[in-house]
């Protein structure tokens, strides 16, 4: 049974490669690189309120780098499929929060995220610049939706060393490092001489984890002076916390907000080179019209065409 499953998986993989090859030969193929910045929304940082939706709790000072590479297949003038591989660094710090509880919690992290995703993109607006009539430049606006997977590994700085947190199970829970994400994008691109493309893109990813920052549920008990315990509760490092208020950061009390998963976004500038194959994009609106004839019976190549002869048969 396992052998049959393995063979089936190889067959599916082969069909996928065949589809890719067909797309490459038949449609526009674009290879590009991107560079930009990333930020995150989760249980760390924020302003005076406990939690606010969307970008209200975002700290611009925690913006970090993002780079990537991608392939985009132009199916037709309106739709394309894009797959990309990206690296993004996310970060957060309670010390930047104006909320007393979060500030006293005193947690911080950074997370190097590796992402692979596929998106379908719809080009809803395109305008041509015919200053170069042979190779007109194009400006396009688009929006996209897709699915992907990330690998993440949150770390905390302790005594000038970055310590990986998943293995420590600071909340007594072994969360997954491979996580599904749903990216939503919007952007624009400018095509130059049909071969080069410059663009800008904004991507928002909803994740299926609340542990990008290693914070989600409640404080749990750890052995005294263990590394897990020291990094799970860092309130004591402040040294000026009221004893009564410090009781809020003991085992059994709330450490994070498990009702909402973490998310992150990135903005990037893109540069791409286009490989022009046998594509349906840019062909005449009526491709069934092949050889147009002039009034002398010649096609566009100057060759004389024999007019069809109608045969009439007598009926007896």
C-alpha positions in Angstrom: 0.0 0.0 0.0 2.8 2.4 0.9 4.5 1.6 -2.5 1.3 2.5 -4.4 1.0 5.7 -2.5 4.6 6.6 -3.2 4.2 5.9 -6.9 1.0 8.0 -7.0 2.9 10.9 -5.4 5.7 10.7 -7.9 3.1 10.7 -10.8 1.4 13.8 -9.4 4.8 15.4 -9.0 5.6 14.6 -12.6 2.3 16.0 -13.8 3.0 19.2 -11.9 6.4 19.5 -13.6 4.7 18.9 -17.0 2.2 21.6 -16.3 5.0 24.0 -15.3 6.9 23.2 -18.6 3.7 23.7 -20.6 3.0 27.1 -18.9 6.6 28.2 -19.6 6.3 27.3 -23.3 2.8 28.6 -23.8 2.4 31.7 -21.6 4.4 34.7 -20.4 7.1 33.7 -17.8 8.4 36.3 -15.4 11.3 35.9 -13.0 11.9 38.5 -10.3 13.5 39.5 -7.0 12.0 41.7 -4.3 13.3 43.6 -1.3 11.5 45.5 1.3 10.3 45.6 5.0 8.2 43.5 7.3 6.3 43.9 10.5 4.0 41.8 12.7 0.8 42.0 14.8 0.5 39.7 17.8 0.6 39.5 21.5 3.6 41.7 22.0 4.1 45.5 22.0 1.0 47.6 21.3 -0.3 50.8 22.8 -2.3 51.6 25.9 -5.2 49.2 25.1 -4.9 45.4 25.6 -5.5 44.7 21.9 -6.6 46.5 18.8 -7.3 45.1 15.3 -5.3 45.5 12.1 -2.4 47.9 12.2 -3.4 49.9 15.3 -0.9 48.0 17.6 2.0 48.0 15.1 5.3 49.5 16.1 7.2 51.0 13.2 10.4 50.8 15.1 10.2 47.0 15.0 10.1 47.0 11.2 12.7 44.6 9.8 14.0 43.4 6.4 12.3 41.2 3.9 13.8 39.7 0.6 12.5 37.2 -1.9 12.4 35.8 -5.4 9.4 34.8 -7.5 8.0 33.4 -10.7 4.8 34.7 -12.3 2.9 33.0 -15.2 0.6 35.3 -17.1 -2.3 33.2 -18.1 -4.0 35.9 -20.1 -4.4 39.7 -20.0 -6.4 39.6 -16.7 -5.1 36.7 -14.7 -1.7 35.4 -13.5 -0.3 32.8 -11.0 2.6 33.8 -8.8 4.8 31.7 -6.6 7.4 33.1 -4.3 10.0 32.2 -1.8 10.7 34.8 0.9 12.7 35.5 4.0 11.4 37.9 6.6 12.5 39.0 10.0 9.7 39.8 12.5 10.3 41.4 15.9 8.4 42.7 19.0 9.2 44.2 22.4 7.0 44.9 25.4 9.3 47.7 26.5 7.9 49.8 23.6 4.3 49.4 24.8 2.4 52.1 26.8 0.1 49.4 28.3 1.2 48.8 31.9 0.5 45.1 31.9 2.5 44.4 28.7 5.3 46.7 29.7 5.7 44.9 33.0 5.5 41.5 31.3 8.8 42.6 29.7 9.0 40.0 26.9 10.7 40.4 23.5 11.5 38.3 20.5 12.7 38.1 16.9 11.7 35.5 14.4 13.3 34.6 11.0 10.4 33.4 8.8 10.9 31.4 5.6 7.8 31.5 3.4 6.7 29.7 0.3 3.3 30.7 -1.2 1.2 30.6 -4.4 -1.3 33.3 -5.4 -3.8 33.9 -8.1 -3.7 37.6 -9.2 -6.3 39.6 -11.0 -5.1 42.6 -13.1 -8.2 44.9 -12.9 -6.6 48.0 -14.5 -4.1 48.3 -17.3 -3.1 51.3 -19.4 -0.7 51.3 -22.4 1.9 54.0 -23.1 2.2 54.0 -26.9 5.1 56.5 -27.1 7.0 53.5 -28.4 4.5 51.9 -30.8 6.5 48.8 -31.4 6.9 47.8 -27.7 4.3 49.8 -25.7 5.0 50.2 -22.0 2.2 49.1 -19.6 1.1 50.2 -16.2 -1.1 47.7 -14.3 -2.9 47.4 -11.0 -3.7 44.1 -9.4 -4.9 42.2 -6.3 -4.2 38.6 -5.3 -5.2 35.8 -2.9 -3.5 32.5 -2.2 -2.1 30.0 0.3 1.3 29.2 1.6 3.4 27.6 4.3 6.1 29.1 6.6 8.9 27.8 8.8 9.5 30.0 11.9 11.7 29.8 15.0 11.1 32.6 17.6 14.1 33.6 19.7 14.7 35.7 22.8 17.9 37.7 23.7 19.3 36.5 27.0 22.7 37.7 28.2 23.6 38.8 24.6 22.7 35.4 23.1 19.7 34.6 21.0 18.0 31.6 22.5 15.5 29.5 20.4 12.2 29.3 22.3 10.1 26.4 20.8 12.2 23.7 22.4 11.9 25.4 25.9 8.1 25.2 25.8 7.7 28.4 27.9 4.0 27.8 28.1 4.2 24.0 28.4 3.0 23.6 24.8 5.0 22.2 21.9 3.8 24.3 19.0 4.5 23.6 15.3 7.2 25.4 13.4 5.7 24.7 9.9 2.4 26.7 9.7 -0.1 27.4 6.9 -0.7 31.1 5.9 -3.2 32.9 3.7 -1.6 35.8 1.8 -3.6 38.7 0.4 -1.8 41.1 -1.9 -2.3 44.4 -3.8 0.2 46.2 -6.0 1.1 47.7 -9.3 3.8 47.1 -12.0 5.2 48.9 -14.9 6.4 46.9 -17.9 9.2 48.4 -20.0 9.9 47.3 -23.6 8.1 43.9 -22.9 11.3 42.6 -21.2 11.6 44.3 -17.9 9.1 45.0 -15.1 9.3 47.2 -12.0 6.6 47.0 -9.3 5.5 47.5 -5.8 3.5 45.0 -3.7 1.9 44.9 -0.3 1.2 41.5 1.3 -0.8 40.7 4.4 -0.6 37.1 5.8 -3.1 35.6 8.2 -1.5 32.7 9.9 -2.8 29.5 11.6 -0.6 30.0 14.7 -0.5 32.3 17.7 3.1 31.5 18.4 5.1 33.7 16.1 6.1 35.6 19.2 6.1 32.5 21.6 3.2 34.1 23.5 -0.4 32.8 23.5 -1.9 31.3 26.7 -1.1 31.3 30.4 2.0 31.2 32.6 3.0 27.7 33.7 5.3 26.5 36.4 8.9 25.7 35.6 11.8 24.4 37.7 13.4 27.2 39.7 16.2 29.0 37.8 15.7 26.9 34.7 16.2 28.6 31.3 12.6 28.0 30.3 11.4 29.7 33.5 13.7 32.6 33.2 12.6 33.4 29.6 8.9 32.6 30.3 8.6 35.3 33.0 11.0 38.2 32.7 9.1 40.6 35.0 11.7 40.2 37.7 14.4 41.7 35.4 12.7 45.1 35.8 13.4 45.3 39.6 10.9 48.1 40.3 7.6 46.2 40.0 5.0 46.5 42.8 4.8 43.1 44.6 1.0 43.0 44.3 1.0 43.8 40.6 3.8 41.2 40.0 1.3 38.5 41.1 -0.4 38.9 37.7 2.6 37.2 36.1 2.7 34.0 38.0 1.6 30.4 37.0 -2.1 30.2 36.0 -2.4 33.9 35.0 -2.9 35.2 31.5 0.3 35.5 29.5 -1.1 36.2 26.0 -4.4 36.3 24.0 -5.1 32.9 22.5 -8.4 34.0 20.9 -6.5 35.7 18.0 -3.8 34.2 15.8 -0.7 36.3 14.8 -0.3 37.9 11.4 2.3 39.8 9.6 2.7 42.0 6.5 5.4 43.1 4.1 5.9 45.8 1.5 8.4 45.3 -1.2 9.8 46.7 -4.4 10.1 44.2 -7.3 12.3 43.9 -10.4 11.7 41.2 -13.0 12.8 40.0 -16.4 10.2 38.6 -18.8 10.7 35.5 -21.0 8.4 35.7 -24.0 7.1 32.4 -25.1 4.2 31.3 -27.3 1.6 33.2 -25.5 -2.0 34.0 -26.2 -1.5 37.4 -24.6 -1.3 40.2 -27.2 -2.6 38.1 -30.1 -5.4 39.4 -32.3 -8.9 39.4 -30.9 -10.0 37.0 -33.6 -7.2 34.4 -33.9 -9.2 32.3 -36.4 -8.4 34.9 -39.0 -5.1 33.7 -40.3 -4.3 34.7 -43.8 -6.0 37.9 -44.9 -6.5 38.2 -48.6 -6.4 41.4 -50.6 -8.7 42.1 -53.6 -6.2 40.4 -55.9 -6.3 37.1 -54.1 -2.9 37.4 -52.4 -2.3 36.8 -48.7 -0.1 39.0 -46.5 3.0 37.1 -47.7 2.5 38.0 -51.3 1.6 34.5 -52.5 -1.2 34.0 -54.9 -4.0 31.9 -53.5 -6.2 29.6 -55.7 -9.8 30.4 -55.4 -11.9 27.3 -54.6 -13.8 25.9 -57.6 -17.4 25.0 -57.1 -18.4 21.7 -58.6 -22.0 21.3 -60.0 -23.4 17.8 -60.5 -26.4 17.1 -62.7 -29.3 15.3 -61.1 -31.0 12.6 -63.2 
